[in-house]
Amino acid sequence: MERTVVQRRARLDSYFNTQSLLIAAAAFLLGCSGAVYAFVFAFLYLAYFYLRDEKECLCACIGVLCGSLLCGIFDFYLYALGMTMLFLMVHVAKLWNQNVYRLYPFISAVLSVPYTLYAFGLDMRVFGIAFLTYLLAEANLHDVSWIQKKLVLSSSIYGILLVTLGTLLYTGNSAPLNEWLFASVLILAAFFCEPLELAVILMLVGMVMPFTSLPLYAIVGALWISAWKDQKRNVWLGLVLLGGWLSLSLPQASLYFIGGLGSLVYDERKLPFHIARYRMPDTSSSTHETLNKQIQHFSGIFSALSDYYEQISDVEAQMLSEMAKALKYCSDTLKKIDTTQTQKERILKALEGYQYKVDRFEMEVGDEGDILMEADINNIRKSEVHQTLLPLLEVLTHEHLQIVQMEHKRFRSGCHHIVMENRVPFSVDSYADTQKNIFDSSGDTFSVFRYRNTIISMISDGMGSGEHAAASSRLITNLFQRMVVSGISKMAAIKCINKLLQSDAYATLDVICFDCAMGKAYIFKSAACPTFLIRGGELYEVNGSSLPVGIIASIEPDCFVADLQEGDEYLMISDGIFLDEIYEWLNTRDTKSVKASMEGLMEVLHQRQRMDDSTAVLNKVYSNKI
C-alpha cells in the first residue's frame, strides 16, 4: 500500500512541478486572447512542446483550455476541436511512417485554416495567415533548444508569448497608457526574438489588427533593436535617427532611451530559459570515463617520479610508488561503475525526439578523440541529412562532423545509410631524429604525440652530458606528456615540473602544441633554442629568454601563438645544431615529404663531428579539404 502511494505521488510530482506550472501559465496567457492569431500562436506553442515531451504538451493543453474559458464556452470548444485535429494528424502521420518533425510546419499551417475561414470567410487573409504560420514554424525548427531536458524556449516562442501579452494590454484603445504598455512589451520582445521571426509575428497580428491601429514607432523601434541588438553602437544611432524621423513625444522617446540602455546590458546567455540552449549536459557516463582516464595518467606521473627518485632516496621513491598504486586502484574501481546513460543513448533519444526511425546506430570513439558514426534511418530525406541531422549531431557531440558516405537503400522510401566522422581543418605531419655527440650518450629527449585534436612536439636537453642529463630530459618529457593528457594546461604543467625538480635536475624544454581544430600553434620555451617557421619561402625565427626547468623556484616560460597556414613548417632544434647548417639544408633539401626533408638535415649534420647532442623535429601543416 505504501509503495502504491509513493508511486502515485511520484507520478503527480512529474506532472505538477515548477517547470510544468510555468508551461501551463504561459499557455493560459495564450488561451486568454480571443483574437484569431491567438489560435495560431497557441497551436505553434503546443506543437513545440509536443516535440519536447508529451507530458509538457499535456500541461500546455490544460493551460490553453483554462485560459479559453475566460473568452467563453465557444472558444473552449474551438480549442478542444483544434487539439483533437492536431493529435489526429500526428497519429495519422505516424501510421503512414512519416516524420512528424518534418511535417510540423505543414500541420501548423493546416490547423490555422479552419479558424481563419470561420473569422474571415473566403478571404485572401486565410492564405496569408497560413503562409505566415508555415514560415514561423519552419523558423522554429532551426532552433534545437527543445532537445534540452531543462525548460528552454526558442526565440519564436518568446516572441509569441510577449506579443500576445502586449496585444492583451493594448486593446486598440488610443489611451496613452495602453499604447505605452504595448510598446514596452514589444521593445522587450525585440531582445528575445530574431528580426525575421519578430516581423512574421507582427504580420500575423497585423492580419487581424491592422497596422494603422498599432503604434508605428513601437513596431519600427522593436524591429531595429532586434536586428542590431548585438551591435550596441548601431542600436543607439538608429534609435536616435528613428526618433527624429517619427517626431516622437517625450513618453515615446523614453522607450527608445530604455531600449538603448537595454542593449548595453543585453546578454543572451543571461536570458531566462535561454542559458543552456546550445549545450547538452554531460552524463555520468562521460564524467566517469574522463575521471578514470585522468586518474590513470596521474598514476603514471607518480610512477615515473618513483622510478626517478629510486636512485636518490628510497623513502621518497617508496612513497611515490604507493601513491601510484592507490590511484591505479581507484581507476580500476571506477571501471566497474555501471553507467546507464551513454552518449549513444542520448543521441538515439534526440533522434527519437525528431521522430526519426533509426533501424541501426553504431558509434565508435577512439582514444585520440576520433568519432565514427554509422546509422540506418528509415524516414529521412537527403536534404534533411545536411540541414537537420548533421547540425543536431554536432550539437550533441560538440564536434565538427562531415558525411563520408550516404546511400539510399533501394525499394525503401526515405531510408538512408549514413556514415559520419569528426573533422578538423588542419593536420600535422611530424618527423624527428637525433645525432648524438662523439663522447657520451645523448642527453636530448624528443617526443611527438597526439592528444585528441592536438599534436604536441617537444625537445628537452638535459644540462650536462651522459646518463644524468638523459635522465633529466626523459623525466621532464614524460611528466609533461602525462600532465597534458590529464587535462593540465601546458603552462601549468611546465611550472609544476619546475617545482618538482628544483635543485635535483634541470633541463631546457621546447614545446609546440598544434591545435588542429582551432588552427593555432602554441609555442612554449624554457631556455630552448629558436624555433624556425618556414612560410611561403621565408624563414622566421621564434626565440625566448626564459630560464631552464628546475633551476630556480619559479619560472615563467615564454609563450607564442601563431595561426596555422597550409604548407607551414616548424623546425625545432637542440643547441648542437648551427644556423649555417640550417641554411645549407634549406638550399638542398628534398621537399617531397617530411621524412625525406628530415633525412636531408641529418645528412648535413653528419658531415661534421658533433661536440653536442643534435636533435631536430620537423612539423609540416596540411589543410584538410572539407
C-alpha positions in Angstrom: 0.0 0.0 0.0 2.8 2.4 0.9 4.6 1.6 -2.3 1.4 2.4 -4.3 1.1 5.8 -2.5 4.7 6.7 -3.2 4.4 5.8 -6.9 1.2 7.9 -7.3 3.0 10.8 -5.5 6.0 10.4 -7.9 3.7 10.5 -10.9 1.9 13.6 -9.6 5.3 15.3 -9.0 6.4 14.5 -12.5 3.3 16.4 -13.8 2.9 19.2 -11.3 6.4 20.6 -10.9 7.7 24.2 -11.3 8.6 23.6 -15.0 5.1 22.2 -15.8 3.4 25.1 -14.0 5.4 27.7 -16.0 4.4 26.0 -19.2 0.8 25.9 -18.2 0.9 29.6 -17.1 2.3 30.7 -20.5 -0.3 28.6 -22.2 -3.1 30.2 -20.1 -1.9 33.6 -21.4 -2.3 32.4 -25.0 -5.8 31.0 -24.3 -7.0 34.3 -22.8 -6.7 36.1 -26.1 -9.7 35.7 -28.2 -8.1 37.0 -31.4 -7.7 34.8 -34.5 -3.9 34.9 -34.4 -4.1 33.6 -30.8 -5.3 30.2 -32.2 -2.2 30.2 -34.5 0.1 31.1 -31.7 -1.4 28.5 -29.3 -1.0 25.6 -31.7 2.6 26.6 -32.5 3.2 26.6 -28.8 1.5 23.1 -28.4 3.5 21.6 -31.3 6.7 22.9 -29.8 6.1 21.2 -26.5 4.9 18.1 -28.2 8.4 17.8 -29.7 9.9 18.3 -26.3 7.8 16.0 -24.2 4.2 14.7 -24.3 3.7 15.5 -20.6 4.7 19.1 -21.2 2.3 19.2 -24.2 -0.5 18.0 -21.9 0.3 20.7 -19.4 0.2 23.3 -22.2 -3.1 21.9 -23.5 -4.7 22.3 -20.0 -3.4 25.8 -19.7 -4.8 26.9 -23.1 -8.2 25.3 -22.3 -8.4 27.0 -18.9 -7.5 30.4 -20.5 -10.1 30.0 -23.3 -12.9 29.6 -20.7 -12.4 33.3 -19.9 -13.4 34.1 -23.5 -16.4 31.8 -23.4 -17.6 28.2 -24.0 -17.4 28.6 -27.8 -13.7 29.4 -27.7 -13.2 26.5 -25.3 -14.9 24.2 -27.9 -12.8 25.6 -30.8 -9.6 24.9 -28.9 -10.7 21.4 -27.9 -11.6 20.7 -31.5 -8.3 22.0 -32.8 -6.3 19.9 -30.3 -8.2 16.8 -31.4 -7.3 17.7 -35.0 -3.6 18.2 -34.0 -3.2 14.8 -32.3 -5.2 13.1 -35.0 -2.9 14.4 -37.7 0.1 13.4 -35.7 -1.1 9.8 -35.3 -2.1 9.6 -39.0 1.4 10.7 -39.9 2.9 8.1 -37.7 0.7 5.4 -39.2 1.9 6.4 -42.7 5.5 6.2 -41.4 6.0 9.9 -41.9 8.3 12.1 -39.9 6.2 14.3 -37.6 9.1 16.7 -37.1 9.3 17.4 -40.8 5.5 17.8 -41.1 5.4 20.2 -38.1 5.2 23.4 -40.3 2.6 21.9 -42.6 0.4 20.7 -39.7 0.6 24.1 -38.0 -0.4 25.8 -41.3 -3.3 23.4 -41.9 -4.7 24.0 -38.4 -4.8 27.7 -38.9 -7.1 27.4 -41.9 -10.5 26.4 -40.2 -10.2 29.3 -37.7 -9.4 31.9 -40.3 -12.2 30.6 -42.6 -14.6 31.0 -39.6 -13.3 34.5 -38.9 -12.9 36.0 -42.4 -14.8 33.6 -44.7 -13.3 33.2 -48.2 -10.7 36.0 -47.9 -7.1 36.3 -49.0 -6.1 36.7 -45.4 -6.8 33.0 -44.9 -4.0 32.1 -47.3 -1.8 34.8 -45.9 -2.1 33.7 -42.3 -1.5 30.0 -43.3 1.7 31.0 -45.2 3.0 33.1 -42.3 2.2 30.3 -39.9 4.3 27.9 -42.1 7.2 30.4 -42.1 7.2 30.8 -38.4 7.0 27.0 -37.7 9.8 26.5 -40.2 12.0 29.1 -38.5 11.3 27.4 -35.2 12.7 24.1 -36.4 16.2 25.7 -36.9 16.4 26.2 -33.1 17.4 22.9 -31.4 16.7 24.2 -27.9 13.7 21.8 -27.4 16.1 18.8 -27.2 17.2 20.0 -23.8 15.9 18.4 -20.6 15.6 21.7 -18.9 12.9 24.2 -19.9 14.5 26.2 -22.7 12.3 28.3 -25.0 13.1 29.2 -28.6 13.2 32.8 -29.7 9.9 32.5 -31.7 8.1 31.1 -28.6 9.4 34.1 -26.6 8.1 36.4 -29.4 4.7 34.7 -29.4 4.2 35.0 -25.7 5.4 38.6 -25.4 3.5 39.9 -28.4 0.4 38.1 -27.1 0.9 39.9 -23.8 1.3 43.2 -25.5 -1.9 42.9 -27.6 -3.8 41.8 -24.4 -2.7 45.1 -22.8 -3.4 47.1 -25.9 -7.0 46.6 -27.0 -6.9 49.1 -29.8 -7.9 51.9 -27.4 -5.9 55.1 -28.1 -5.4 55.7 -24.4 -1.7 56.7 -24.0 -1.2 54.2 -21.2 -2.4 51.2 -23.3 -0.3 52.3 -26.2 2.8 52.8 -23.9 2.3 49.3 -22.4 2.1 47.7 -25.8 5.2 49.5 -27.0 7.1 48.5 -23.8 6.3 44.8 -24.3 7.2 44.9 -28.0 10.6 46.5 -27.2 11.2 43.7 -24.7 10.3 41.1 -27.3 12.9 42.6 -29.6 15.7 41.4 -27.2 14.4 37.8 -27.3 13.4 37.5 -30.9 15.3 37.2 -34.2 14.3 40.0 -36.6 12.7 37.7 -39.2 10.6 35.9 -36.6 9.5 39.1 -35.0 8.5 40.5 -38.4 6.4 37.4 -39.2 4.7 37.5 -35.7 3.8 41.2 -36.2 2.5 40.4 -39.7 0.3 37.7 -38.2 -1.1 40.2 -35.7 -1.5 42.8 -38.5 -3.7 40.4 -40.4 -6.3 40.8 -37.7 -5.4 44.1 -36.1 -4.4 46.5 -39.0 -1.0 48.1 -38.5 -2.7 51.5 -38.7 -4.2 50.8 -35.2 -0.8 49.8 -33.8 1.8 52.4 -32.7 4.2 52.6 -35.6 7.1 53.8 -33.5 6.9 50.7 -31.4 7.0 48.4 -34.4 9.9 50.2 -36.2 11.9 50.5 -33.0 11.4 46.8 -32.0 12.5 45.6 -35.4 15.5 47.9 -35.3 16.6 46.7 -31.9 16.0 43.0 -32.9 18.2 43.4 -35.9 21.1 45.3 -34.2 20.9 44.2 -30.5 24.4 42.6 -30.7 25.9 45.8 -32.0 25.3 48.4 -29.4 26.5 51.4 -31.4 24.1 50.7 -34.2 21.2 50.5 -31.7 21.9 53.9 -30.2 22.5 55.6 -33.5 19.5 54.0 -35.2 17.1 54.8 -32.3 18.1 58.5 -32.3 17.6 58.7 -36.1 14.2 56.9 -35.9 13.1 59.1 -33.0 13.8 62.2 -35.1 12.2 60.8 -38.2 9.0 59.8 -36.4 8.9 63.1 -34.3 8.4 61.2 -31.1 7.0 62.8 -28.0 8.7 62.6 -24.6 6.9 59.5 -23.4 7.5 57.7 -26.7 11.2 58.8 -26.9 11.7 57.5 -23.3 11.0 53.9 -24.6 13.8 54.3 -27.2 16.1 55.5 -24.4 15.2 52.5 -22.3 15.7 50.2 -25.4 19.2 51.7 -25.9 20.1 51.2 -22.3 18.8 47.6 -22.6 21.2 47.0 -25.5 24.2 47.9 -23.3 23.4 45.2 -20.7 22.0 42.7 -23.2 23.5 39.2 -22.9 21.7 36.3 -24.5 23.3 33.8 -22.1 21.6 35.5 -19.1 18.1 35.5 -20.5 15.6 33.2 -18.6 15.3 29.7 -20.0 17.9 30.6 -22.6 21.2 29.7 -20.9 21.5 26.0 -21.9 20.2 26.4 -25.4 23.1 25.0 -27.3 24.6 22.9 -24.5 24.0 19.3 -23.8 24.5 18.3 -20.1 27.4 15.9 -19.5 26.2 12.5 -18.4 27.5 10.4 -15.6 29.0 8.0 -18.3 31.2 10.6 -19.9 32.1 12.1 -16.5 33.3 8.8 -15.1 35.2 8.0 -18.3 37.1 11.3 -18.2 37.8 10.9 -14.5 39.0 7.4 -15.0 41.5 8.5 -17.7 42.8 11.4 -15.6 43.4 9.1 -12.6 45.3 6.6 -14.8 47.6 9.4 -16.0 48.1 10.8 -12.5 49.1 7.2 -11.5 51.6 7.2 -14.3 53.0 10.6 -13.2 53.7 9.2 -9.7 55.1 6.0 -11.1 57.6 8.0 -13.3 58.6 10.1 -10.3 59.1 7.0 -8.2 61.5 5.5 -10.8 63.5 8.7 -10.9 63.8 9.1 -7.1 64.8 5.4 -6.7 68.5 6.3 -7.2 68.2 9.4 -4.9 66.1 8.4 -1.9 64.4 5.2 -1.1 61.8 6.9 1.2 60.5 9.3 -1.4 60.6 6.6 -4.1 58.5 4.2 -1.9 56.0 6.9 -1.0 55.5 7.9 -4.6 55.2 4.3 -5.7 52.5 3.7 -3.1 50.6 6.8 -4.3 50.7 5.5 -7.8 49.3 2.1 -6.7 46.5 3.9 -4.8 45.5 5.9 -7.8 45.6 2.8 -10.0 43.3 1.0 -7.6 40.8 4.0 -7.8 41.0 3.8 -11.6 40.2 0.1 -11.6 37.3 0.7 -9.2 35.8 3.4 -11.5 35.9 0.9 -14.4 33.4 -1.3 -12.6 30.8 1.5 -12.2 27.8 0.7 -14.4 26.5 3.9 -16.1 23.0 3.8 -17.5 23.2 6.8 -19.8 25.8 6.8 -22.6 26.4 9.3 -25.3 25.0 6.9 -27.8 21.7 6.7 -25.8 21.5 10.5 -25.7 21.9 10.7 -29.5 19.2 8.0 -30.0 16.9 9.8 -27.7 17.4 13.1 -29.6 16.8 11.4 -32.9 13.6 9.8 -31.5 12.5 13.4 -30.5 12.9 14.4 -34.1 10.6 11.5 -35.0 13.3 9.6 -36.9 13.0 5.9 -37.1 16.6 4.6 -36.5 17.0 0.9 -37.6 20.7 0.8 -36.6 23.1 3.2 -35.0 26.8 2.5 -34.2 29.2 4.9 -32.7 33.0 4.4 -32.0 35.1 6.9 -30.1 38.9 6.4 -30.3 41.4 7.1 -27.6 42.6 10.2 -29.6 39.1 11.7 -29.9 38.2 10.3 -33.3 34.5 9.7 -33.7 32.9 7.4 -36.3 29.1 7.1 -36.5 27.1 4.8 -38.8 23.3 4.9 -39.0 20.4 3.5 -41.0 17.5 5.9 -40.7 14.1 4.9 -42.1 12.3 8.2 -42.7 14.7 10.9 -43.6 15.2 12.9 -46.9 18.6 13.5 -48.4 18.3 17.3 -47.8 17.5 16.7 -44.1 20.7 14.8 -43.6 22.7 18.1 -44.2 20.1 20.6 -42.9 18.9 18.8 -39.7 20.8 15.6 -38.8 24.3 16.9 -39.2 23.8 20.1 -37.1 22.0 18.1 -34.5 24.8 15.6 -34.1 27.4 18.4 -34.0 25.5 19.9 -31.0 25.3 16.6 -29.2 28.9 15.6 -29.7 30.5 19.0 -29.5 32.5 18.1 -32.7 32.6 19.3 -36.3 31.3 16.4 -38.3 31.4 15.5 -42.0 29.4 13.0 -44.0 31.8 10.5 -45.6 29.2 8.1 -47.0 25.5 8.3 -47.8 23.5 5.7 -49.7 19.8 5.4 -50.4 18.5 1.9 -49.7 16.7 0.5 -52.7 13.0 -0.3 -52.5 12.7 1.5 -49.1 11.3 5.0 -49.3 13.3 7.6 -47.3 15.8 5.0 -45.9 19.4 6.1 -45.9 22.7 4.6 -44.8 24.8 7.4 -43.4 28.4 7.3 -42.2 29.9 10.4 -40.4 33.2 11.3 -38.7 34.6 14.3 -37.0 36.7 16.7 -39.0 39.4 19.2 -38.3 40.6 21.9 -40.7 44.3 21.0 -40.3 46.6 18.1 -39.9 50.2 17.9 -39.0 52.9 15.5 -40.1 55.9 15.3 -37.8 59.3 13.6 -38.0 62.2 13.7 -35.6 65.8 12.4 -35.5 69.0 13.0 -33.5 72.7 12.9 -33.9 74.5 12.2 -30.6 77.8 13.7 -29.6 81.1 11.7 -30.0 81.8 11.5 -26.3 78.8 10.3 -24.2 75.3 9.0 -24.6 72.7 11.5 -25.8 71.3 13.9 -23.2 68.5 15.0 -25.5 65.0 13.6 -25.4 62.3 14.3 -28.0 58.6 13.3 -28.2 55.8 13.7 -30.6 52.3 12.6 -29.5 48.7 13.3 -30.2 46.0 14.2 -27.6 42.5 14.5 -29.1 42.9 17.0 -31.9 46.2 18.4 -30.7 49.6 17.3 -32.0 52.4 18.1 -29.4 56.1 18.1 -30.4 58.8 18.7 -27.8 62.5 18.6 -27.2 64.3 18.6 -23.8 68.0 19.0 -23.4 69.4 17.9 -20.0 72.1 20.1 -18.7 75.5 18.4 -18.7 76.1 15.2 -20.5 75.8 11.5 -20.2 73.2 9.4 -18.4 72.3 12.1 -15.8 71.4 14.6 -18.4 69.4 12.0 -20.3 67.5 11.0 -17.2 66.6 14.7 -16.5 65.3 15.3 -20.0 63.4 11.9 -20.1 61.7 12.7 -16.9 60.6 16.2 -18.0 59.2 15.0 -21.3 57.5 12.0 -19.6 55.9 14.2 -16.9 54.8 16.9 -19.4 53.1 14.4 -21.7 51.2 12.7 -18.9 50.2 16.1 -17.3 48.9 17.4 -20.7 46.7 14.3 -21.4 45.5 14.5 -17.8 43.9 17.9 -18.6 46.5 20.2 -17.0 47.3 23.3 -19.1 50.7 23.4 -20.8 51.9 26.5 -18.9 50.8 25.0 -15.5 52.5 21.7 -16.4 55.8 23.4 -17.0 55.6 25.3 -13.7 54.6 22.2 -11.8 57.5 20.2 -13.2 59.8 23.0 -12.3 58.6 22.8 -8.7 59.0 19.1 -8.6 62.6 19.0 -10.0 64.0 22.1 -8.4 67.7 21.6 -7.3 67.6 17.9 -8.3 67.7 18.3 -12.1 67.2 20.9 -14.7 66.8 20.9 -18.5 65.5 23.0 -21.4 62.0 22.4 -22.7 60.8 23.3 -26.1 57.1 22.6 -26.9 54.8 23.3 -29.8 51.1 22.4 -29.5 49.3 22.3 -32.8 45.6 22.7 -32.2 44.3 21.4 -35.5 40.6 22.2 -34.7 41.2 25.8 -33.8 44.0 26.4 -36.3 46.6 27.6 -33.8 50.1 26.8 -32.9 51.2 27.4 -29.2 54.9 27.6 -28.7 56.3 27.3 -25.2 60.0 27.8 -24.5 62.2 27.4 -21.3 65.8 28.2 -22.3 65.2 26.4 -25.6 66.9 27.1 -28.9 65.0 29.1 -31.5 62.1 27.6 -33.5 62.2 28.3 -37.2 59.0 28.8 -39.1 59.2 28.3 -42.9 56.3 30.0 -44.5 56.0 31.0 -48.2 59.7 30.5 -48.8 60.6 32.9 -45.9 62.4 31.8 -42.7 61.1 33.3 -39.4 62.8 32.8 -36.0 60.8 32.4 -32.8 63.1 32.9 -29.7 62.6 33.3 -26.0 64.6 34.2 -22.9 63.1 32.1 -20.1 65.3 30.0 -17.7 65.6 26.2 -17.8 63.1 24.0 -16.0 64.2 23.2 -12.4 66.9 25.8 -12.0 65.0 28.2 -9.7 61.9 28.1 -7.6 59.6 29.9 -10.0 59.9 30.3 -13.8 57.7 32.0 -16.4 58.0 30.1 -19.7 57.8 32.1 -22.9 54.6 31.6 -24.9 53.9 32.4 -28.5 50.8 31.9 -30.6 50.7 31.5 -34.4 47.9 30.9 -36.9 48.2 27.7 -38.9 48.5 28.0 -42.6 48.8 25.3 -45.2 52.4 24.4 -46.0 53.8 25.9 -42.8 56.9 24.1 -41.5 58.1 24.4 -37.9 61.6 23.2 -37.2 62.6 22.6 -33.6 66.3 22.1 -32.8 68.6 21.5 -29.8 71.7 23.5 -29.1 74.0 21.2 -31.1 72.8 22.5 -34.5 74.2 25.7 -36.0 72.5 28.3 -38.2 74.8 27.7 -41.2 73.8 24.1 -41.2 70.1 25.0 -41.4 70.7 27.4 -44.3 72.7 24.6 -46.1 69.8 22.2 -45.5 67.2 24.7 -46.8 69.1 25.1 -50.1 69.5 21.4 -50.7 66.6 19.7 -49.0 64.0 17.3 -50.6 60.5 18.7 -50.0 58.5 15.7 -51.2 57.8 14.6 -47.7 58.6 15.5 -44.1 60.6 12.3 -43.7 62.7 13.0 -46.8 63.3 16.6 -45.6 64.4 15.4 -42.2 66.8 12.8 -43.7 68.4 15.6 -45.7 69.0 17.6 -42.5 70.6 14.5 -40.8 72.9 14.2 -43.8 74.0 17.8 -43.4 74.6 17.2 -39.6 76.6 14.1 -40.3 79.2 16.0 -42.3 81.0 17.2 -39.1 81.7 15.7 -35.8 79.1 16.6 -33.2 80.5 18.1 -30.0 77.0 18.3 -28.5 73.8 16.3 -29.0 71.9 17.5 -32.1 68.2 16.8 -32.2 65.6 18.2 -34.6 61.8 17.8 -35.0 60.2 19.0 -38.3 56.4 19.6 -38.3 54.5 20.4 -41.5 50.9 21.7 -41.6 48.4 20.4 -44.2 45.0 21.8 -44.8 42.2 19.2 -44.9 39.7 19.9 -47.7 36.3 19.8 -46.1 
